[in-house]
Amino acid sequence: MRDRILHASADIEQFALTDLQSLYERFQSSEHGLTQDQWRRNFQKYGENKFRIEEGEWLVIRFLRSFFSPLSLLLIVLSLLSYLTGEHSGAFMIAIMVFLSTVLTFTQEYKSNNAAKQLIALVSAKALVIRADVEQEVDLKHLVPGDVIRLSVGDMIPADVRLISSKDLFINQASLTGESLPTEKSSTRLHEHVSSPYDWSNLAYMGSYVVSGMGTAIVIRTGEGSFFGQLAQETTEQVKQSTFDKGINQFTWLMIRIMLFMIPAVFFINGLVKGDWLEAGLFAIAVGVGLAPEMLPMLVTVNLAKGAIALSKKKVIVKRLNAVQNLGAMNILCADKTGTLTQNEIILEKHIDVDGHDSVHVLDYAYLNSHYQTGLKNLMDVAILKHVEVHEKLHDDNTYQKIDEIPFDFQRRRLSVVVRKNNERDILICKGAVEEIFSCCRFAQSQGQLIPLTSDHFTKLKTVVSDLNQDGFRVIAIAMREEAASQKAYAVDDECDLILLGYVAFLDPPKESAKAAIEALQASGVQIKILTGDNEIITRKVCHEVGLPITQVILGAEMDELSDEQLATRAMNCQIFAKMTPQQKARIIHLLRGEGRVVGYMGDGINDGPALKTADVSISVDSAVDIAKESADIILLEKSLLVLYQGVLEGRRVFGNLMKYLKMSASSNFGNMFSMLGASALLPFLPMAPVQILLNNLLYDFSQTAVPTDTVDPEYLSEPREWNIQGLARFIFCIGPISSIFDYLTFGLLWFYVKANTLELSPIFQTGWFLESLLSQTLIVYVIRTGKIPFVESKPSLPLVLTTLSVCVLGISLPYLAIGRYLQMMPLPEIYWMGLLVLIPCYLLLTQLVKTWIIRRSGVL
């Protein structure tokens, strides 16, 4: 990734530094444009100015390939085996769950893979081109390097270009860089390297647009070779599996490894002990089905869907369900500054005199300049003109008539208007860049007095401006000169001997909610890193105001000098990444993920496409450009970190309930199958009929369908939650054997006290273990669902209580119902129930003690 970024930067640099004549020669062009023959040759060489979006496989093939995940394959095999054993209903149930889960996944991936097609709609379909000295409109796709194009207000830049000429040309690059203000562009050849490709003032890039002025330019890169094209390619690139997908697959392989041991062991032990290899095979298949979490796809979907519904009520729309868990697991949030920490609106924050004191006088003159200037008003003019009360005040007792205007240009970097006050005096009001205003001022107005400007005064004035810049303000100077009314035409030469009045300072202010949200996210274990195309000074100021601690800053140009290993080390401890290109943002996220972090990225521009695609969980807003929304997993209806914080908590809640099911299902099933392994070797008959194994599993899984409604302890929500397969395996192998201990105690109860120790009485034995197994693994949910003392310190949800108790009542009733005979069940004697009343509470108590021990030893449940 680093090499690709360096190559792209070096490639564009040569176009900025090369003289125009050399560029003409390179593309066989001239100031008159390409001839038709040369255009044809360039077209054959460079191709169409468009993006080749990967068509991919046929939809049917892609859909079928969606079934080839470890979990899907496992459940498909078990469905077939269940069907072969005669359990048709169970087989169909498993098949339907796999099908629905796969359809959902396929639909989401299909929408995501089509995201890049939205890019085409963002680029103008026509361009004004000069060919053989004749202006003509051509289709965008027919532009080639060497074409000379005209640019005017409102035009989208149709390719990467080098400017040939310009007049008052401002380009908005916000969709590429994230900077709020338009960038000045000129045709002047540059002679030295700058920090970012977007800082080359004589280059403009596809995807940006002209906000004022005009110019001509030569096309240097088109289609996939442009910066915009590179973003399109990177947006469609496949990325690594999310942490959620990895976790599900790791859990599936864990269960497969257990099954690969248990199924052959049960088969051979039963075949050798009982001699009936067909029955042993059917029983082994039933054991495999009993071990499998066949309800996992449905419960995962229900869990995530419930989380998505809850998030939608909090103004968070979930596009890809597995992103809900990734949101909860996120421990690093990377975000753009503009619109995330700030309001994405330029506000006039200060109007001060030359001494740094508030001055209404300065605001009055700034307002008059912005109000009476012609042409497109920039964002700073708009901010000034929002002070409508100034207009009313100035025009109550006075009349102003515009006399003349000296337009802005790149050499002067200032604009003047001349207004006549009460038909008596002409006032020239000049507004512009500080240095340029200083150069035409002879006096300064300080505390109501005019003071001549000397070199010492200029040093002091620059200190005031420097302090404002350090505080993140964009500063514009205001100056004026007043003289008797006349009929003369004003020109640039009249911008002299001016009186410096003071400055207006602008800021994209922080959001009111940002500071509280950052504190909440950091307190909950989420680091925040700012990745922005804006400059370091402004970013530092904003971060300081929202309470984001800063220890390190990395600039985009600095990144290019670092290897991936060096940058990864620094990135872990850095909070601000400034002057970043889109590819550099994606590189940072890629490296942070490589350090084992779960990384979220929040962005809303074209420039955010690669970063959104690279992150574990990508977040955008409903006002974002199409490509950002299509690339995102999560869309916020309100661009606020506070809303995102609520989403993080909901993600952890969803993951907590999902882990409850996995822990309970896997540990209980493992314990039961471990008991079957021993019982198969000790008993002269099957410990449980195959149909009872499947029914036990079905009823237990049904009892867990209410787990998504369960409450989650506040302590669990206090930090990011990731997949920990080693911890899950440890839990299974610690809690599972406890279940087996009480299974063997139940065997003893049935063998020695109930006397169900013959082949004729085996249905009583099988019924007794069926009930003990069902009740124990259904009720254990109350212990495993929390790290606290059940019911005393943590209460389950009402739906979970009702569902689990209903399953228990149904299980107890089955031996006494007519259907029980079809399930090979028989009523049980009183002594069994007396023993069960002792065994179940003891099982729950021992599990609580072991659970507490696990938490104390590992720190987590």
N, C-alpha and C positions, 0 to 999 in steps of 0.2 A: 504493500500500500504506500509506504514511504517513497519508494522509487517512482511510482506512478505520479505522485504529487510533485516530486522534484522535476520530473520530466515535463509535466504540464507547465510548471512555473518557468522553467528555463526556456521552453518553446515560445511562450508568449513574450518573454523578455526580449528576445531577439527582434521581434516586430516593433517594440517600443523604441529600441535604440538605433535601429537601422534607418538610414536616410530614405526619403520617399523614392528617389530615383532607383535605388537598389531594389526596393520593393516592386516597383514597376517592372524592372528587368526580371526579377524572380518569377513573376506571374505573366510575363510577356504582355504587360498592359501599359497604359499611359494615362495622363490626366484627361484624355478624351474617352477613356474606357476601353474595353476589349472590342476587337473587331469580331464579326460573326464567326469567322474561321477559328480565331484564337479561343473564343468562347466555347466552340464545339470541342476543341482539343482539351481545354481545361475541364469541361464537363465529363469527357471520357476519362480523364485522369482522376478527378476528385469525386465524381458521382453527384447524385442529387443532394440538395440541402435538406435532408430529413433524417429521421432516426429509424433504424431497422429494429423494430420491436419484435422480440422473439415470439414467433407464433407458437412454438412448443408442440407438444403431442396433440393428437386428436383428443377431444373431450372425453370420449368413451375410454380411451387408454388411460388418460389421467385419472378418471374416476375409478377405474379398476385398480390402478396402482395405489390408490388411497387405502386399499384394504391391507396393504403389505407392511403394516406396522407390527411389532412383536405382540402387542396386546390383541390386536384384531385377529392375527393369525392363530394365536393361542385359543381365543374364544371360538373361532370358526372350527378348529379341530375338535374342541370339546363339544360344540354343537352337533357335529357329525357323529361323534362317539355316543352322545346322549341319544341321538336318533336311532343308532344301531342297537342300543340297549333297550329300546322300546319306550324311552321317555320322550315322546314326541312333543308334548307341550313345553317341557323344559328346553328342548332343542330349538323350537321355534322362538321361544322367548329370547334366548341368547342371540339367535340370528337376527331378530328384529332390532335388538339393542345395538348390535354391531353395525347394521345397515343404517339406522338413524344417525348414529354417531359419525359414521363415515360421510354421509350426505352433508351433515352440518359442516364438517371440516373441509370437504371439497368445495362447498359453496363459498366459504370464507376465503380459501386460497385462490379460487378463480377470480374473485373480485380484486384481491390484492395484486395478482399477477397482471391484471389489466390496468394497473395504476398509471403506467408511463404513457398510455394513450391519451391521457388528459393533458399531457404537455403540448401536444400539437395545437390544441385549441387556444393556447396562451400566446401563440406567435402569429403576427399579422400574416395574412395570406398573400399580400402583394407588396412589392417593393419598387421604388422609383429608381431606375438604373440608367446610367449613361453608357451607351454602346455606340462606338464609332461617332462620338460627338452628338448623338441623338438621345434625348430623354424618352424613356418608355417605361410603362408599368409591366412587370413580369411576375409570374408566379414565384412565390418564395422558394419552392423546391428547385427552380432553375438558376438560382444564384450560385456563382462559383468564385473561388479565390481569384482576385484580379479585377472583379467587377467594381466599378465606381458607382456609389449610390448617393442619393440626396437624403438628408435628414431634416425634418421639421417638427414643430410642436405636435405631440400626440403620437408620433411614430414609435412603434416597437422596433428595437434594434434587431434586424433579421438575421444577423450572423456576427461573429467576432470581427471587428473592423479597426483599422488605423485611420485616424482623422487626417484629412488633407487640408481642410479649411474649416473655420468655425466662427460663429458670431453669437455671443451671449448664450453659449450652449451649456445647458444643464441637463444631466442625465440622472434619472432616479434608478439606483441600483439596489433598492431596499429588498427586492425579492431574491437577490443574490448575496447581499452582504448583511442585511438586517439593519443598516443605518437609516435613520429616519429622514435625514436631509438629503436633497439632491447633491450630486457631485459635479463640480466644475470640470469641463473638458475643453481642451484646446488642441490645436494641430502642431504645437511646438515639439520638435524632436528632443527627446530626453538623452542625457549623457551619463547618467549614473543609475545604479540599481536602487529600487525602493523596496519597502518591507513586504508589500502584498501585491499580487497581480492586479487587484482592484484599485490600487493606488496609482497605476500608470495613467497619467492625465490625458495621454493622447490615444488611448484605446477605449473602446466601448464593446460591451458584450451582449450577445444574444440573450433575450429575456429581460433586459432593462428597457427603459423608454425615455423619450425626450420630453422634458417638462417645459423647457423654454429655449429660445434661440433656434439656430439652424446650422447646418454644416454639410460638408461632403466627406466621404470616407471611402477607402479601398477595403474590400472584403479580404480577410486574411485566413479565416478558418470557417468552415461550414459543417453542418450536420453533426455527426458523432465526434468530429474533431474539435468542435467548439466546447467551451466550458459548459454551456447549457446541455450539449449532447452528452458530455461525460456524466452530468447529473442524471440524465435519462437512463444511461446505461447502468449506473450504480444503483439507481432506484429499482431496476428490474433484476439485479443480481440476487441469486439465492443466498440466504444467510444461514448461519448456524442455527441448530434447533434451539428453541427457547428453553429456559430452565424448567418450565412446566413439562414440556415434551420429554426432556431428558429424564426428569424425575419419574414420570409415568413409565417410560421404557425401562429404567433401572429397577423399578418395583416389579414390573412384569418379568424381567429376567431373574430377579430374586425368587419369585414364585415358581418360575419354570425350573430353576435349579433344585428347589425343594421337591417339585413334582417328579423330576427326573430321578430322584432318589426314592421317593415314597412309592410311586406307582409300580416300578419293577419289584421293590421289596415286598409290597403287599401281594403282588401277583405270585411270586415264587414261594413265599411263605405259605399262602393259602393253598397253592397247588400241591406243594410237598406235604403239608399237614393233612389236608382233606382229600387229596387225590382227584378232585373235580376241577380240571384245568379250565373248562368253559366257564364254570361258575366263578372261578378265581379271576378269569379275565374280565368278566362283567363287573365283578366287585371292584377290581383295580381301576376300571374306567370310572365307576361311580366315585371312588376315592379321589381320582383326578378332578372330576367335576366338583366334588366337595371342596377341594383345595382352591379351586379357581375363584377369583373375585368376579363372577360373571355379571354382577350388578354394577361393576365399576364404571363402565361407559355411561350408564344411565345416571348413576349417582354423581359422577363428575359433571355431566351436563346439567343435572338439576341444581347441583351446588353452584356451579358457575352462573347458570341462568338466574338463580335467585339473587346472587351477588350483582349481576347486571341490572336486574330490576331495581334492587335497592340503590344502586349507583345512579340509575336514571332519575330517581327522585331527588338526587343531590346534584343534578345538572351535569352528570357524567354519563356519556353514551359509550357503551362497549361494542366495538365492531367485531372483535375476535375474542371468544369466550375465555380461552386460556390466558388471555392478557390480564384477567382479574387476579389470578394467582400471582402472575409475574409482578403485578403492581404491589401486592403485599410483600413479595420477596425482595423488592427493589431496595438496595442499600446505597446506591449513588444515583442522584438525579442531576442530569446535565440539562441546562436550559439556556435559551437565548435571553439576553438582557431586555431587549426592546419588547414591550408588551407583556412580559412575564413579571419582571421586577418593576417595570415602569408602566406608565399609562399609555405609552405609544402616542403621545400628543405633545407637541412643542408648546410650552407655556412661557409667557413673558414673566420671568421670576423677579427681576430687579431692574430698576431704572435709577441710576445713580449719577452724581456729579463727578468731577475729576478727583475729588478727595475721597470718594467712596461712600458718600452720604446719599440717602434717598432724595430724589429730586423729581417733583411733578413737572418742572420746567422741561426736563429732558424727555419725559414721556410725551408732552405736548408736541414738541418738534418731531419726535419719531413718528407720532400719529399723523401729523400733517404730511410728512414725506411718504408714508405708506398709503395714505388715503388718496393723494393726488397723483401718484405715479401711474403710468399706463402699463399695459402688458400683463403677463401672468404673474400674479402675486405668489411669492414663495411661502413656506410654512411660517417663517418668522414674521412676515407681513401680516399673515392671517392672525397670528397670536397678538400682534400689536393692535390690530383693528377690532379685536374682541372688546377692547376698552371703549365701548360706545359712549360711556359717560364723558369721555374726553372730547368727543366730537360735539356733544351738546354744550359742554362748557365753553369750548373755543368759539362756537358759532352763535352763542347767545347775544353777545354785545359786539361781536366783530364779524366782518365779512371777509372771506378769502376767495380770491380768484386765481386760478392757475394761469401763470404767464408762460412758463417754458419748462423744459425737462432735458436733462443731460443723461441719457440712458446708461445703464450698466455695461461695462465691457471687462474682459479678463485682464487687460493691462492695468486699468485703473482700480478695478475691484471696488467700485463705489458707484452710487447713483445719487443724482441731485434733482430736486424740483425747485422751481421758483414760484412763489405765491405772492400775490399783492394783497396787503392787509389794509382794509378800509380805503382802498384807492389812493393810499398815501405812500406806503413804503413797500419796496420789493424785498422779500426775504428768500435767500438761497439756502436751502436746507440740504445738507449732504450726509448721507448714511452709507457706511461700508466697513470693510475690513480695517482693523485698528491701525496697522502700520501705514496703510494707504491714506487714511484720514489724517494721521499725524503729519504726513509729508506735505499736506497743503494747509496746515494750521499755523498761524503766527501768534495767536493768543489763546489763553484758556480762561474760562470763567470760574473763579474760585471764590466762594463765600460772597458772591455779588460783585466781585471786583475783577477787572480784566488784568491779567498778568502776562507779560511777554514770555514766550516759551524759549528757554535755553536748553542746552544739552543736559544740564542738571535736572531741569523740570521734566524732560522727556524720560529720564531714568526713573524718577519718582512715579510718573504716570504709568510706565510699563510695569511697575511693581503692583499697582492696583489691578491692572489687567491680568497679570500673571497669577495673582491670588484668586481671581475669579476662575481662570482656566484650571487651576489646581482643584478648585471646588466643583469642576465638571461643567462649568457654564460655557456656552458659546456666546462670544462677546461681539457686539457691533457698536462702533463709535458713532456719535452724533455731533455734527458741527454746523455752524451757520454763519452767514454774513448778511447784514441789513444795509440797504442803501435807498436812496430816493428813487421813486418810481420813474421808469424810463421806457422807451420803445425799442431798446436794443434787443438783439437776439443773443441769448446766452450760449456759451460754448465751454469746452473743457478748460480753456484758459481762465475762465472766471472762477474756477475752483481753486482759489488762492487767497491768502491772507484771511483764512477762516478763523472763527472762534470755536475752540473745542468746548462743547457743553458737558459731555459725559458719555455714559454708555448704557445700552440696554443689554441685559443678559438673559439668555434663554436656557431652559432645562426641560428635559423629558422627565417629569417628576416621578418618584416612586409611588407605587400603589399603596393605599392606606393599609390594605390587608397583607402586604408582602412581609412586613417585619414579624407579625404574629405567626404567619404561616411558616416562615423560615425557622422560627424558634420551635414551633410544634414539630416540624419535620426533623430537625436536628435532634430534638429530645427523643424522638421515636427511632433514632438510629439511621436516618437517611442523610448522607453527605450531599451538599449542593455545590455543583461546579457550574460556572457561567462560561459558555462558549459563544462568543460574539464576534461579529465582523467590525464592531465599533472600536474606538481607540481605548487605550489603557486608562487614561486620566479620567474620562467620563465614567467608565465602568467601575473604577475604584471608588469614585464618589458615590455612585448609586449603591454599590455593595455596602459601603460604610453606613449609608443612611438606613438601609434595611437590616442592619445588624449582622451582615455576613462577614465573619472574620477572614482576613486576608493575610496569608503568610508568604505566598508565592504567586507570581504572574508569569505566564509564558506567552510570547508573541508568536504569530504565525511564522514569521521569517526565522525566528529562533528554532522553531520546531524542525524546520527542514535540515538543520545542521545536526540533529540528534538521531541516533539509531533507535530502532523500536525498543530495545532494552533500556537505553538511557531515558527515553521519553516516558516509558511506562513507569519507571521509578519516580521520576519527577511528577508525573501526572497524578500519582496517588496522593501527593501532598500539596498539590496546587489547586487554588480555588478559581482563578481567572485565566481564561485562554482568550486573548484579544487579537484583533486583526486576523481572524481566521477565515480561510476559504472553506467551502462545503466539504471538500475532500479531507481537509485537516480535521474538521469536526468528526467525520466518520472514523478517521484514524485514531483519534483520542478515545472514542467509545470502544473501538475494536481492541485497543490495548488495555483499557480498564476491564473489559470482559475477560481478556486473557489473564488478568490477575485474579480471576475467580470471583469478580464482583457481578452482581445483578444490576445492570445499568438501564435507567430510563432516560429518554430524551424528549424534551418538550419544545416544539417548534412549529412555525406556521407559514414559512416561506418556501419558495422553490429551492433556495439554498439549503434547506433543512432535509431535503429528500434522502440523500445518502445516509445522514446521521439517523434519521427515523428508521430507515431500513436496517441499519446495523444494530440498533439497540435491542435489548431484551423486551422492553415494552416502550412503544412509541406513542407519544401523546401530542395531539393537536387540538385546535379549536374550531368551532363551526364557521368562524370568519376567515379561516385559512384558505390559501390557494388550493385548487383541486388536488394537485399532486400530493400536497402535504396531508390532506384529509384522507386520500386514498391509501397513502402509505402508513397511516396511523392505526394503532390498535385501539386507542382510546381517544374520544373526542369530547372536549370540555365545552359545555354551552356557555361557560363564563371563564375567560382566561385569567384564572386566579390560582395561586399556589394553595390557598386555603381550601378551595374546592378539591384540588388534587390530594391534599392531606386526608380529606374525608374518604376519597377513593382508596388511598393506601390502607386506611384502617379497615375498609370493607374487604379489600383484597386479603388482608391477613385473617379476617373473620372467615372468609370462604375457605382459605387454605387450612385453617384450624379445624373446621368441620370435616373437610375432606380427609385430613390426617386421622381424625377420630375413626372414620369408617375403615381406612386402611389398617390401622392398628388393631381395631377390634376384629375385623374380618380375618386378617392374616393370622393373628395370634390364636384366635379361637379355632379357625379351620386347621391350623397347624397342630394345635393341641389335640383336636379330635382325631385327626389322621394319625398322629403319633400314638394315640391310644389304640386306634384300629390296628396299627402295625403290631403292637404287643398282643392285643386280643386275638388277632388272627393266628398267632403262634400258640396261644394258651388254650383257646376255646375249641371245642369239637364242632362248632357251628359258627356262622357269620355273626359278628357282634351286633350288626345292624343290617337290615335288608337294604339292597341298593335303592329301592323306591323310597325308603325312609331317609336315606342319606340325602337324596335329591330334595325331598320335601323339607327336611331339616334346613338345608341350605336356602331353599326358597323362602320359607317362613322367616328365617333369621334376616335375610337380605331385605325382605319386606319391612321388617321392624326398623331397619336402618334408613328407610326412605324419608323419615322425618328428621334425620340428623341435620340436613341443611337449615332447618328452622331453629336449631339449638343455639343457645347463648354461648359466647366465648368469653373466658375470663379476661378482665382488663390487662392483667400481667402478660398474657399471651400476645396482646395487641401492641405491647410497648416497644417491640423491636422487630426488625425484618425476619421473616420466616422462610427458610430455604429447605429444599429437599435434603434430607440426611439419611441416605440409604443404610449407612452403617448403624446409625442410631435406631432406625426402623427394624433392621435385622436383630439388633441387640434386644429390642423390646419384644419381638416375636419369640426369640429363643429364651427369654426370661419369663414372660407371661404365659406362653404356650404350654410349657411343661407343668405349670400350676394347674391348668385345666386338666392335663393328663393325670395328675395326682388324684384329683377328685373323681375323674373318670374311673380310675382303678379302684378307688374306694367304693364307687357305685357298683363296679363289677363284683366286688366282695360282698356288698349288701345283697345284690341279686343272686349271687351264687350260693352264699352260705346261709342267709336269713330268709330270702324269698324262696330259696330252693329251686330256682329256675336254672338247673344245671344239667338238663338232658335235652336231646334233640327235639323231643315232643314239646317241651316247655320253652324252647328257644324264642317263640314269639313274645313271651312275657319278658324275657331278658332283653330282647331287642327293643320292645316298647319302653321298658324302664330306662335303658340308656338313651333312647331317642328323647324322652322327656327331660332327663337330667341335662343332656347336651343342649337341648333347645333353651331350657330355662336359664342355665348358667351363662351361655354366651349371649343371650338376649338381655339379661339383667346386668351383665358386667359392663354394659355401656355406661351405666351411671358412675362407675369407678374410673373407667378409662377416659371419659369425656373431659375430665378436669384434673389439674394437678393438686387440687385442694381436697378437703373432706366433702364427699358427696352430700347434697341436700343441706348440710350445715353451713358450709362456706360458699358453695356454688350450686345453684338450682338449675335443673334442666328445663327446657321449654315444655309447655303443655302438650303440643302435638307429639313430641318425642315420648312423653310419659304415656299418653293415650295409645300410641301405636305399639309400644313395647308391651304394655299390659294386655292389649287386645290379642297380640300374638301368644302371650303366655296363657291366657284363658283359653284360646282356641286349641293350643297344644295339649293342655290338660284335659280338654273335653273330647279330643279325637278318639281315645280308646273306648269311650262310652257311647260313641255315635255309630250309626250304621256304616258310614264311610270308613270307619276304622278297620272293618274286616277286609276291605279291599286294599288297605294299606298294611295288612298283616300285623295289626295291633290287637292287643287284648287288655281288658281291665286289670288293674294292679291291686294287690292286697294292701291293707292298712299299714303294715309294718314298713312297706316301701315308702309311703308318704311321710311316716314319722322320721325315717332315716333321711329323706330328702330335705325335711325342715331343718335338719342339723347341717347337712352337707352344703347346701346353697349359701347360708349366711357365713359359714366358715370359709368357703371359697372366696366370697366377696371380701371378707376381712383380710385374708392372706394376700390377695391381689392388691388391696389398698396398701398394705405394709411394703410389699415388694416394689410397687409403683413409687412410694415415697423414697425408698432406698435408691431407686434408679435416678430420681430427680436430684437427690442430695449428692450422688456420685458424679453425674454428668452435667447437672445444672439445668437440664431440659427434660421435657416429657415428650 
